[in-house]
């Protein structure tokens, strides 16, 4: 494989599943035990909600032959609750610590992963510090507001931050976060005008451009 992909191996998806019939405490850490040894080299996809981090991340992980981690899935599996339920019960104060733990755990793994990060990585210093670590290649998937609104669709039921006016909320978040995403990224990939396969190819090319 290309030299930039050395060390990437494995497959599947990292899942944190609660015992059948039980709901995990949302305050519990996702990985309370320290991971022995140095972390592997990881890829973190950052960007706005609805930009396609999960879709692209799964495909990139498949091409690299590594595990894929989606922070939203990890949180829902760990708590036994949907993101909307967590947000409605405790708001940002309940949800953001879970995001931090999910990002920290994934990027401390001893085996390489491709991580789809939360959109809030742009506004949380702890998560930002994780994705700019030397052992992480961070790729910003950038999109226009029109593209994000189209991806969300008419019924953004699983995106509690959007409220009753998704376009207005997305526009505000994009204005607030776009510069920070660019600052955190090693590479920027524009998704507008590209097919999903084209976005995946651009991400893989960006990773390969890093060299050994």
C-alpha positions in Angstrom: 0.0 0.0 0.0 1.1 3.7 -0.3 3.5 4.7 2.4 1.0 7.1 4.0 -1.2 4.1 4.8 1.5 2.1 6.7 0.1 0.7 9.9 -3.5 0.9 8.8 -5.2 -2.5 9.2 -8.2 -4.2 10.8 -11.8 -3.7 9.9 -15.3 -3.2 11.2 -16.8 -0.6 13.5 -16.0 0.3 17.1 -19.2 -0.1 19.1 -19.9 0.6 22.8 -23.0 -1.5 23.6 -24.8 -1.5 26.9 -26.0 -4.7 28.5 -29.4 -5.8 27.2 -32.2 -4.1 29.0 -30.0 -1.5 30.7 -29.4 2.1 30.0 -26.0 3.5 30.7 -25.6 6.6 32.9 -24.9 9.5 30.5 -22.3 10.8 33.0 -20.2 7.6 32.8 -17.0 7.7 30.8 -16.9 5.8 27.5 -13.5 4.5 28.2 -12.5 5.0 31.8 -9.5 2.6 31.6 -6.3 4.0 30.1 -5.2 2.5 26.8 -1.7 1.0 27.2 1.0 1.9 24.8 1.2 4.8 22.3 -1.8 5.5 20.0 -1.8 4.5 16.4 -2.0 7.0 13.5 -5.6 8.0 12.9 -7.7 9.9 10.5 -10.3 12.4 11.8 -13.0 13.9 9.6 -14.3 17.2 10.8 -17.0 19.5 9.6 -20.6 20.6 9.9 -23.4 18.2 10.8 -25.0 16.7 7.6 -21.8 17.2 5.6 -21.4 13.5 5.2 -18.7 12.6 7.6 -20.2 9.2 8.4 -20.8 8.2 4.8 -17.4 9.3 3.7 -15.7 7.9 6.8 -17.0 4.4 6.3 -15.8 4.4 2.7 -12.4 5.8 3.6 -12.0 3.2 6.4 -12.9 0.4 4.0 -10.4 1.6 1.4 -7.7 1.8 4.1 -8.7 -1.5 5.7 -9.2 0.1 9.2 -11.9 0.4 11.7 -14.5 3.2 11.4 -15.8 5.1 14.5 -18.8 7.3 14.5 -19.1 9.4 17.6 -22.9 9.6 17.4 -23.2 5.8 17.2 -20.8 5.3 20.1 -22.8 7.7 22.3 -26.1 6.2 21.5 -24.9 2.7 22.0 -23.2 3.6 25.3 -26.2 5.4 26.8 -29.0 3.5 25.2 -30.6 6.8 24.2 -30.9 8.7 21.0 -29.1 12.0 20.6 -32.4 13.9 20.8 -33.3 12.2 24.1 -29.9 13.1 25.6 -30.2 16.7 24.4 -33.8 17.0 25.6 -33.0 15.7 29.0 -29.8 17.5 29.8 -28.9 19.8 26.9 -25.3 20.7 25.9 -24.1 20.0 29.5 -25.1 16.4 29.2 -24.1 15.8 25.6 -20.8 17.6 25.2 -18.9 15.5 27.8 -20.0 12.4 26.0 -18.6 13.8 22.7 -15.3 14.6 24.4 -15.0 11.0 25.7 -15.9 9.5 22.4 -13.3 11.5 20.5 -10.6 11.0 23.2 -11.2 7.2 23.3 -11.2 6.7 19.5 -8.0 8.7 19.0 -6.2 6.9 21.8 -6.8 3.5 20.2 -3.7 1.3 19.6 -5.1 0.3 16.2 -5.7 2.9 13.5 -9.2 4.2 13.0 -11.1 6.7 10.8 -13.2 8.9 13.1 -16.3 10.9 12.2 -16.1 13.7 14.7 -19.0 15.8 16.2 -19.6 19.1 14.6 -18.9 20.7 18.0 -15.2 19.9 17.7 -14.9 23.5 16.4 -16.2 25.0 19.6 -14.7 22.7 22.2 -11.0 23.1 23.1 -10.7 19.6 24.5 -11.9 17.9 21.3 -9.9 20.4 19.2 -6.7 19.4 21.0 -7.4 15.7 20.2 -7.7 16.2 16.5 -4.6 18.4 16.1 -2.4 15.8 17.9 0.7 14.7 15.9 -0.7 11.1 15.5 -3.9 12.4 13.8 -4.4 13.4 10.2 -7.4 15.8 10.2 -9.5 16.4 7.1 -12.2 19.1 6.9 -15.2 18.2 4.7 -16.3 21.7 3.6 -19.7 22.4 2.1 -21.9 25.4 1.3 -25.1 26.1 3.2 -27.3 25.0 0.4 -25.6 21.6 0.3 -26.0 21.2 4.1 -29.7 22.1 4.0 -30.2 19.6 1.2 -28.5 16.9 3.1 -30.6 17.5 6.2 -33.8 17.3 4.2 -37.3 18.2 5.4 -37.3 16.1 8.7 -34.1 16.6 10.7 -35.5 14.6 13.6 -32.2 13.2 14.8 -30.4 16.6 14.8 -31.7 18.3 18.0 -29.5 21.4 17.5 -31.4 22.5 14.3 -34.7 23.3 16.0 -37.6 24.5 13.8 -35.6 26.4 11.2 -32.7 24.2 10.0 -31.5 26.6 7.4 -31.2 29.5 9.8 -29.5 27.4 12.4 -27.1 25.8 9.9 -26.2 29.2 8.5 -25.4 30.6 11.9 -23.3 27.5 12.9 -21.5 27.6 9.6 -20.6 31.2 10.0 -19.4 30.6 13.6 -17.4 27.5 12.9 -16.0 27.4 9.3 -12.8 29.3 10.1 -12.1 27.2 13.1 -12.5 24.0 11.1 -10.0 25.3 8.6 -7.6 26.1 11.4 -7.8 22.6 12.8 -7.5 20.7 9.5 -4.4 19.3 7.9 -6.4 19.1 4.6 -9.6 20.7 3.3 -11.8 18.8 0.9 -14.8 20.6 -0.7 -17.7 18.3 -1.3 -19.8 20.6 -3.5 -19.8 19.4 -7.1 -18.4 16.0 -6.1 -20.1 12.6 -5.9 -19.7 10.7 -2.7 -17.1 8.5 -4.5 -15.3 11.7 -5.6 -15.2 13.0 -2.0 -13.8 9.7 -0.8 -11.1 9.8 -3.5 -10.2 13.4 -2.6 -9.8 12.4 1.1 -7.7 9.4 0.2 -5.5 11.6 -2.0 -5.1 14.1 0.8 -4.0 11.4 3.2 -1.6 10.0 0.7 -0.1 13.4 0.1 1.2 13.4 3.6 3.8 10.9 2.7 5.5 8.5 5.1 
